Amino acid sequence: MTESNAPKSTPEEVKVEAEPQVEAAPVLEFVTVAAATDFAEGKGKSFKVEGKEVAVFLIGEEFHAISNACPHYGAQLCEGFVRNATVMCPWHGWQFDIKTGKGMTMPGRDVKSFAVKVEDGQVKVANIQTPAA
């Protein structure tokens, strides 16, 4: 056997990239709060959903839920004036988008929103808050 003067081949360096960590989406569990027929258009009602006070509104044919406490002084938003999917705090007039919880009066002063569904005539609210859009 003869030795070769050719450079010895070395294994190529392989970069191993870690797979991105995907967080499991939280499982939404829905809590029945009332019959759909218990709601009037544009009027809010307050319910406790797993310790959180939630205001539920009927807007058109859709139900929406947001945190019931205004971030200003804690007034119950379910008692506010509703117009065009916006609720006005009954104490100081701050306004919030009922569909998203986004603060309309003071940007960044949002309330949490919750997923809502209707099954068998029952309004159900998710136990997990969703961030304001």
DRENDOKOL-50737 format. One record per residue: residue in three letters; chain; x, y, z of N, C-alpha, C in turn. Coordinates in Angstrom, 3 decimals, m for minus. Example, Ala and Ser with C-alpha at 12.3 -4.5 7.8 and 13.67 -1.06 7.14 Angstrom:
<pts>
+------+-------+----------+----------+----------+----------+----------+----------+----------+----------+----------+
! rest ! kette !      n.x !      n.y !      n.z !     ca.x !     ca.y !     ca.z !      c.x !      c.y !      c.z !
+------+-------+----------+----------+----------+----------+----------+----------+----------+----------+----------+
!  ALA !     A !   13.190 !   m5.690 !    7.800 !   12.300 !   m4.500 !    7.800 !   13.200 !   m3.300 !    7.800 !
!  SER !     A !   12.850 !   m2.250 !    7.080 !   13.670 !   m1.060 !    7.140 !   12.900 !    0.030 !    7.870 !
+------+-------+----------+----------+----------+----------+----------+----------+----------+----------+----------+
</pts>
This chain:
<pts>
+------+-------+----------+----------+----------+----------+----------+----------+----------+----------+----------+
! rest ! kette !      n.x !      n.y !      n.z !     ca.x !     ca.y !     ca.z !      c.x !      c.y !      c.z !
+------+-------+----------+----------+----------+----------+----------+----------+----------+----------+----------+
!  MET !     A !    0.819 !   m1.166 !    0.000 !    0.000 !    0.000 !    0.000 !    0.863 !    1.228 !    0.000 !
!  THR !     A !    0.414 !    2.144 !   m0.754 !    1.178 !    3.380 !   m0.819 !    0.375 !    4.492 !   m0.179 !
!  GLU !     A !    1.105 !    5.356 !    0.436 !    0.440 !    6.481 !    1.060 !    0.237 !    7.578 !    0.039 !
!  SER !     A !   m0.890 !    8.203 !    0.110 !   m1.214 !    9.274 !   m0.825 !   m0.876 !   10.602 !   m0.189 !
!  ASN !     A !   m0.447 !   11.537 !   m1.028 !   m0.166 !   12.888 !   m0.538 !   m1.409 !   13.771 !   m0.591 !
!  ALA !     A !   m2.513 !   13.221 !   m1.063 !   m3.754 !   13.997 !   m1.136 !   m4.232 !   14.314 !    0.279 !
!  PRO !     A !   m4.765 !   15.513 !    0.445 !   m5.246 !   15.844 !    1.792 !   m6.365 !   14.889 !    2.208 !
!  LYS !     A !   m6.299 !   14.549 !    3.480 !   m7.345 !   13.672 !    4.005 !   m8.658 !   14.450 !    4.034 !
!  SER !     A !   m9.681 !   13.758 !    3.646 !  m10.986 !   14.442 !    3.685 !  m11.492 !   14.455 !    5.121 !
!  THR !     A !  m12.061 !   15.554 !    5.468 !  m12.629 !   15.680 !    6.805 !  m14.142 !   15.797 !    6.654 !
!  PRO !     A !  m14.845 !   15.322 !    7.589 !  m16.307 !   15.433 !    7.487 !  m16.710 !   16.898 !    7.429 !
!  GLU !     A !  m17.725 !   17.156 !    6.614 !  m18.223 !   18.533 !    6.530 !  m18.883 !   18.914 !    7.835 !
!  GLU !     A !  m18.702 !   20.157 !    8.174 !  m19.335 !   20.653 !    9.371 !  m20.809 !   20.873 !    9.059 !
!  VAL !     A !  m21.640 !   20.312 !    9.852 !  m23.085 !   20.430 !    9.638 !  m23.654 !   21.266 !   10.766 !
!  LYS !     A !  m24.350 !   22.306 !   10.365 !  m25.001 !   23.139 !   11.373 !  m26.360 !   22.529 !   11.690 !
!  VAL !     A !  m26.546 !   22.273 !   12.928 !  m27.826 !   21.740 !   13.360 !  m28.581 !   22.890 !   14.008 !
!  GLU !     A !  m29.704 !   23.219 !   13.392 !  m30.521 !   24.296 !   13.947 !  m31.600 !   23.688 !   14.811 !
!  ALA !     A !  m31.780 !   24.266 !   15.936 !  m32.833 !   23.787 !   16.819 !  m34.186 !   24.087 !   16.190 !
!  GLU !     A !  m35.087 !   23.153 !   16.327 !  m36.420 !   23.391 !   15.806 !  m37.083 !   24.436 !   16.688 !
!  PRO !     A !  m37.825 !   25.336 !   16.061 !  m38.472 !   26.361 !   16.876 !  m39.452 !   25.718 !   17.853 !
!  GLN !     A !  m39.436 !   26.243 !   19.045 !  m40.346 !   25.739 !   20.064 !  m41.730 !   26.313 !   19.814 !
!  VAL !     A !  m42.673 !   25.449 !   19.662 !  m44.051 !   25.886 !   19.438 !  m44.813 !   25.655 !   20.723 !
!  GLU !     A !  m45.332 !   26.747 !   21.247 !  m46.108 !   26.624 !   22.468 !  m47.472 !   26.061 !   22.118 !
!  ALA !     A !  m47.918 !   25.168 !   22.926 !  m49.240 !   24.592 !   22.702 !  m50.285 !   25.676 !   22.933 !
!  ALA !     A !  m51.217 !   25.752 !   22.016 !  m52.293 !   26.736 !   22.169 !  m53.136 !   26.341 !   23.381 !
!  PRO !     A !  m53.508 !   27.329 !   24.177 !  m54.324 !   26.996 !   25.340 !  m55.665 !   26.423 !   24.886 !
!  VAL !     A !  m56.147 !   25.494 !   25.638 !  m57.427 !   24.881 !   25.313 !  m58.532 !   25.762 !   25.878 !
!  LEU !     A !  m59.417 !   26.182 !   25.006 !  m60.535 !   26.997 !   25.463 !  m61.608 !   26.102 !   26.050 !
!  GLU !     A !  m61.981 !   26.404 !   27.243 !  m63.114 !   25.737 !   27.862 !  m64.194 !   26.794 !   27.999 !
!  PHE !     A !  m65.382 !   26.454 !   27.586 !  m66.482 !   27.406 !   27.613 !  m67.398 !   27.128 !   28.799 !
!  VAL !     A !  m67.848 !   28.216 !   29.420 !  m68.731 !   28.153 !   30.575 !  m70.078 !   28.740 !   30.154 !
!  THR !     A !  m71.146 !   27.997 !   30.396 !  m72.484 !   28.486 !   30.074 !  m72.854 !   29.591 !   31.055 !
!  VAL !     A !  m73.291 !   30.752 !   30.511 !  m73.652 !   31.869 !   31.388 !  m75.154 !   32.153 !   31.393 !
!  ALA !     A !  m75.847 !   31.930 !   30.267 !  m77.281 !   32.243 !   30.208 !  m77.866 !   31.735 !   28.897 !
!  ALA !     A !  m79.175 !   31.755 !   28.833 !  m79.857 !   31.428 !   27.581 !  m79.748 !   32.627 !   26.648 !
!  ALA !     A !  m79.620 !   32.374 !   25.363 !  m79.512 !   33.463 !   24.380 !  m80.736 !   34.369 !   24.430 !
!  THR !     A !  m81.875 !   33.823 !   24.776 !  m83.109 !   34.620 !   24.821 !  m83.146 !   35.576 !   26.016 !
!  ASP !     A !  m82.196 !   35.463 !   26.940 !  m82.139 !   36.352 !   28.112 !  m81.526 !   37.708 !   27.801 !
!  PHE !     A !  m81.030 !   37.897 !   26.569 !  m80.331 !   39.126 !   26.211 !  m81.182 !   40.017 !   25.323 !
!  ALA !     A !  m81.003 !   41.316 !   25.503 !  m81.631 !   42.312 !   24.639 !  m80.530 !   42.988 !   23.831 !
!  GLU !     A !  m80.843 !   43.349 !   22.619 !  m79.894 !   44.031 !   21.726 !  m79.290 !   45.246 !   22.418 !
!  GLY !     A !  m77.946 !   45.309 !   22.423 !  m77.244 !   46.475 !   22.934 !  m77.238 !   46.627 !   24.444 !
!  LYS !     A !  m77.671 !   45.622 !   25.170 !  m77.675 !   45.682 !   26.636 !  m76.692 !   44.657 !   27.166 !
!  GLY !     A !  m75.928 !   45.043 !   28.158 !  m74.952 !   44.142 !   28.738 !  m75.479 !   43.442 !   29.970 !
!  LYS !     A !  m74.889 !   42.290 !   30.253 !  m75.177 !   41.545 !   31.472 !  m73.845 !   41.082 !   32.047 !
!  SER !     A !  m73.775 !   41.025 !   33.364 !  m72.545 !   40.642 !   34.046 !  m72.621 !   39.199 !   34.536 !
!  PHE !     A !  m71.488 !   38.470 !   34.387 !  m71.387 !   37.089 !   34.842 !  m69.992 !   36.848 !   35.398 !
!  LYS !     A !  m69.878 !   35.882 !   36.302 !  m68.568 !   35.433 !   36.796 !  m68.187 !   34.208 !   35.988 !
!  VAL !     A !  m67.018 !   34.254 !   35.358 !  m66.491 !   33.125 !   34.596 !  m65.149 !   32.771 !   35.216 !
!  GLU !     A !  m65.129 !   31.683 !   35.957 !  m63.922 !   31.217 !   36.633 !  m63.239 !   32.340 !   37.411 !
!  GLY !     A !  m64.021 !   33.056 !   38.193 !  m63.494 !   34.104 !   39.058 !  m63.323 !   35.461 !   38.407 !
!  LYS !     A !  m63.553 !   35.550 !   37.092 !  m63.410 !   36.829 !   36.387 !  m64.800 !   37.396 !   36.102 !
!  GLU !     A !  m64.990 !   38.684 !   36.381 !  m66.274 !   39.319 !   36.070 !  m66.251 !   39.750 !   34.610 !
!  VAL !     A !  m67.225 !   39.246 !   33.862 !  m67.282 !   39.433 !   32.424 !  m68.609 !   40.079 !   32.045 !
!  ALA !     A !  m68.550 !   41.056 !   31.123 !  m69.761 !   41.682 !   30.583 !  m70.044 !   41.059 !   29.219 !
!  VAL !     A !  m71.262 !   40.562 !   29.030 !  m71.657 !   39.940 !   27.772 !  m72.699 !   40.828 !   27.107 !
!  PHE !     A !  m72.510 !   41.068 !   25.814 !  m73.386 !   41.941 !   25.041 !  m73.905 !   41.216 !   23.805 !
!  LEU !     A !  m75.132 !   41.534 !   23.411 !  m75.684 !   41.074 !   22.137 !  m75.651 !   42.267 !   21.188 !
!  ILE !     A !  m74.873 !   42.129 !   20.114 !  m74.741 !   43.187 !   19.108 !  m75.173 !   42.568 !   17.776 !
!  GLY !     A !  m76.301 !   43.023 !   17.251 !  m76.853 !   42.394 !   16.051 !  m77.257 !   40.981 !   16.413 !
!  GLU !     A !  m76.665 !   40.014 !   15.746 !  m76.951 !   38.614 !   16.059 !  m75.755 !   37.914 !   16.698 !
!  GLU !     A !  m74.762 !   38.706 !   17.123 !  m73.546 !   38.128 !   17.697 !  m73.400 !   38.522 !   19.165 !
!  PHE !     A !  m72.861 !   37.589 !   19.928 !  m72.557 !   37.846 !   21.331 !  m71.062 !   38.137 !   21.468 !
!  HIS !     A !  m70.743 !   39.057 !   22.381 !  m69.353 !   39.427 !   22.651 !  m69.190 !   39.566 !   24.156 !
!  ALA !     A !  m67.971 !   39.291 !   24.633 !  m67.700 !   39.392 !   26.069 !  m66.380 !   40.114 !   26.298 !
!  ILE !     A !  m66.395 !   41.018 !   27.273 !  m65.204 !   41.754 !   27.678 !  m65.155 !   41.784 !   29.207 !
!  SER !     A !  m64.002 !   42.141 !   29.756 !  m63.914 !   42.336 !   31.202 !  m64.942 !   43.386 !   31.598 !
!  ASN !     A !  m65.567 !   43.189 !   32.732 !  m66.649 !   44.081 !   33.132 !  m66.170 !   45.363 !   33.797 !
!  ALA !     A !  m64.942 !   45.401 !   34.277 !  m64.460 !   46.572 !   35.014 !  m63.717 !   47.545 !   34.105 !
!  CYS !     A !  m64.147 !   48.796 !   34.110 !  m63.435 !   49.851 !   33.385 !  m62.074 !   50.046 !   34.067 !
!  PRO !     A !  m60.985 !   50.129 !   33.290 !  m59.658 !   50.290 !   33.908 !  m59.459 !   51.646 !   34.579 !
!  HIS !     A !  m60.359 !   52.598 !   34.366 !  m60.232 !   53.926 !   34.961 !  m60.523 !   53.868 !   36.457 !
!  TYR !     A !  m61.755 !   53.539 !   36.827 !  m62.121 !   53.449 !   38.240 !  m62.938 !   52.208 !   38.567 !
!  GLY !     A !  m63.017 !   51.254 !   37.645 !  m63.665 !   49.987 !   37.947 !  m65.169 !   49.934 !   37.765 !
!  ALA !     A !  m65.750 !   50.931 !   37.123 !  m67.205 !   50.905 !   36.897 !  m67.581 !   49.675 !   36.082 !
!  GLN !     A !  m68.786 !   49.180 !   36.274 !  m69.261 !   48.011 !   35.548 !  m69.671 !   48.400 !   34.131 !
!  LEU !     A !  m68.923 !   47.886 !   33.162 !  m69.181 !   48.217 !   31.762 !  m70.504 !   47.650 !   31.269 !
!  CYS !     A !  m71.008 !   46.585 !   31.901 !  m72.288 !   46.016 !   31.486 !  m73.425 !   47.029 !   31.649 !
!  GLU !     A !  m73.220 !   48.056 !   32.469 !  m74.234 !   49.088 !   32.700 !  m74.040 !   50.314 !   31.805 !
!  GLY !     A !  m73.046 !   50.268 !   30.933 !  m72.737 !   51.412 !   30.079 !  m73.682 !   51.558 !   28.893 !
!  PHE !     A !  m73.602 !   52.711 !   28.259 !  m74.386 !   53.009 !   27.068 !  m73.715 !   52.354 !   25.866 !
!  VAL !     A !  m74.494 !   51.634 !   25.055 !  m73.951 !   50.905 !   23.906 !  m74.446 !   51.535 !   22.615 !
!  ARG !     A !  m73.488 !   51.772 !   21.702 !  m73.836 !   52.245 !   20.357 !  m72.758 !   51.772 !   19.393 !
!  ASN !     A !  m73.195 !   51.164 !   18.283 !  m72.277 !   50.715 !   17.227 !  m71.126 !   49.864 !   17.760 !
!  ALA !     A !  m71.432 !   48.867 !   18.568 !  m70.448 !   47.936 !   19.124 !  m69.409 !   48.620 !   20.007 !
!  THR !     A !  m69.770 !   49.755 !   20.563 !  m68.912 !   50.463 !   21.519 !  m69.707 !   50.651 !   22.805 !
!  VAL !     A !  m69.070 !   50.400 !   23.930 !  m69.714 !   50.648 !   25.211 !  m69.023 !   51.817 !   25.891 !
!  MET !     A !  m69.838 !   52.696 !   26.491 !  m69.314 !   53.860 !   27.205 !  m69.445 !   53.596 !   28.703 !
!  CYS !     A !  m68.349 !   53.757 !   29.412 !  m68.350 !   53.574 !   30.859 !  m69.414 !   54.479 !   31.485 !
!  PRO !     A !  m70.247 !   53.931 !   32.373 !  m71.315 !   54.741 !   32.963 !  m70.835 !   55.825 !   33.923 !
!  TRP !     A !  m69.595 !   55.763 !   34.396 !  m69.113 !   56.751 !   35.343 !  m68.427 !   57.934 !   34.677 !
!  HIS !     A !  m67.472 !   57.692 !   33.787 !  m66.669 !   58.790 !   33.252 !  m66.589 !   58.833 !   31.743 !
!  GLY !     A !  m67.343 !   57.987 !   31.041 !  m67.442 !   58.085 !   29.593 !  m66.352 !   57.434 !   28.765 !
!  TRP !     A !  m65.424 !   56.724 !   29.389 !  m64.425 !   56.024 !   28.578 !  m65.144 !   55.027 !   27.683 !
!  GLN !     A !  m64.649 !   54.862 !   26.450 !  m65.309 !   53.983 !   25.497 !  m64.413 !   52.811 !   25.101 !
!  PHE !     A !  m65.068 !   51.657 !   24.875 !  m64.358 !   50.427 !   24.530 !  m65.089 !   49.721 !   23.393 !
!  ASP !     A !  m64.298 !   49.135 !   22.493 !  m64.853 !   48.320 !   21.417 !  m65.302 !   46.999 !   22.049 !
!  ILE !     A !  m66.575 !   46.698 !   21.960 !  m67.126 !   45.501 !   22.586 !  m66.578 !   44.227 !   21.937 !
!  LYS !     A !  m66.228 !   44.285 !   20.663 !  m65.757 !   43.090 !   19.957 !  m64.313 !   42.727 !   20.307 !
!  THR !     A !  m63.488 !   43.726 !   20.605 !  m62.062 !   43.476 !   20.831 !  m61.554 !   43.886 !   22.213 !
!  GLY !     A !  m62.282 !   44.744 !   22.909 !  m61.827 !   45.263 !   24.194 !  m60.917 !   46.472 !   24.069 !
!  LYS !     A !  m60.641 !   46.894 !   22.859 !  m59.720 !   48.017 !   22.621 !  m60.289 !   49.313 !   23.196 !
!  GLY !     A !  m59.444 !   50.033 !   23.922 !  m59.833 !   51.319 !   24.494 !  m59.914 !   52.376 !   23.400 !
!  MET !     A !  m61.029 !   53.041 !   23.290 !  m61.229 !   54.053 !   22.257 !  m60.913 !   55.463 !   22.782 !
!  THR !     A !  m61.078 !   55.687 !   24.069 !  m60.862 !   57.008 !   24.661 !  m59.398 !   57.225 !   25.014 !
!  MET !     A !  m58.829 !   56.233 !   25.657 !  m57.436 !   56.300 !   26.097 !  m56.683 !   55.144 !   25.440 !
!  PRO !     A !  m55.967 !   55.401 !   24.347 !  m55.235 !   54.319 !   23.682 !  m54.332 !   53.567 !   24.659 !
!  GLY !     A !  m54.369 !   52.245 !   24.547 !  m53.568 !   51.414 !   25.430 !  m54.264 !   51.028 !   26.717 !
!  ARG !     A !  m55.362 !   51.656 !   27.015 !  m56.141 !   51.312 !   28.218 !  m57.294 !   50.417 !   27.771 !
!  ASP !     A !  m56.952 !   49.190 !   27.429 !  m57.905 !   48.229 !   26.899 !  m58.471 !   47.370 !   28.024 !
!  VAL !     A !  m59.529 !   46.645 !   27.697 !  m60.049 !   45.608 !   28.579 !  m59.910 !   44.286 !   27.837 !
!  LYS !     A !  m59.846 !   43.209 !   28.564 !  m59.703 !   41.892 !   27.949 !  m61.011 !   41.495 !   27.275 !
!  SER !     A !  m60.878 !   40.709 !   26.218 !  m62.063 !   40.159 !   25.561 !  m62.019 !   38.646 !   25.699 !
!  PHE !     A !  m63.162 !   38.028 !   25.548 !  m63.299 !   36.590 !   25.707 !  m64.057 !   36.037 !   24.508 !
!  ALA !     A !  m63.682 !   34.835 !   24.072 !  m64.407 !   34.170 !   23.000 !  m65.793 !   33.779 !   23.523 !
!  VAL !     A !  m66.776 !   33.857 !   22.632 !  m68.156 !   33.510 !   22.987 !  m68.723 !   32.629 !   21.888 !
!  LYS !     A !  m69.534 !   31.662 !   22.289 !  m70.251 !   30.857 !   21.305 !  m71.633 !   30.550 !   21.847 !
!  VAL !     A !  m72.529 !   30.184 !   20.931 !  m73.878 !   29.798 !   21.320 !  m74.082 !   28.360 !   20.869 !
!  GLU !     A !  m74.474 !   27.518 !   21.810 !  m74.771 !   26.118 !   21.520 !  m76.093 !   25.764 !   22.176 !
!  ASP !     A !  m76.966 !   25.167 !   21.383 !  m78.271 !   24.734 !   21.901 !  m78.989 !   25.865 !   22.630 !
!  GLY !     A !  m78.878 !   27.080 !   22.105 !  m79.566 !   28.224 !   22.689 !  m78.916 !   28.778 !   23.944 !
!  GLN !     A !  m77.736 !   28.267 !   24.302 !  m77.038 !   28.724 !   25.503 !  m75.801 !   29.527 !   25.124 !
!  VAL !     A !  m75.623 !   30.676 !   25.773 !  m74.448 !   31.514 !   25.544 !  m73.335 !   30.996 !   26.439 !
!  LYS !     A !  m72.174 !   30.753 !   25.805 !  m71.024 !   30.212 !   26.536 !  m69.833 !   31.127 !   26.332 !
!  VAL !     A !  m69.099 !   31.393 !   27.407 !  m67.955 !   32.291 !   27.400 !  m66.705 !   31.492 !   27.730 !
!  ALA !     A !  m65.623 !   31.751 !   26.976 !  m64.357 !   31.053 !   27.205 !  m63.751 !   31.462 !   28.525 !
!  ASN !     A !  m63.010 !   30.535 !   29.121 !  m62.377 !   30.798 !   30.409 !  m61.035 !   31.503 !   30.272 !
!  ILE !     A !  m60.565 !   31.717 !   29.040 !  m59.263 !   32.333 !   28.812 !  m59.450 !   33.670 !   28.101 !
!  GLN !     A !  m58.771 !   34.679 !   28.613 !  m58.855 !   36.014 !   28.009 !  m58.039 !   36.074 !   26.741 !
!  THR !     A !  m58.497 !   36.888 !   25.808 !  m57.739 !   37.128 !   24.594 !  m57.275 !   38.583 !   24.601 !
!  PRO !     A !  m56.077 !   38.863 !   24.095 !  m55.584 !   40.244 !   24.122 !  m56.407 !   41.152 !   23.209 !
!  ALA !     A !  m56.459 !   42.409 !   23.554 !  m57.157 !   43.379 !   22.714 !  m56.436 !   43.490 !   21.381 !
!  ALA !     A !  m57.194 !   43.640 !   20.336 !  m56.600 !   43.751 !   18.981 !  m56.083 !   45.136 !   18.731 !
+------+-------+----------+----------+----------+----------+----------+----------+----------+----------+----------+
</pts>
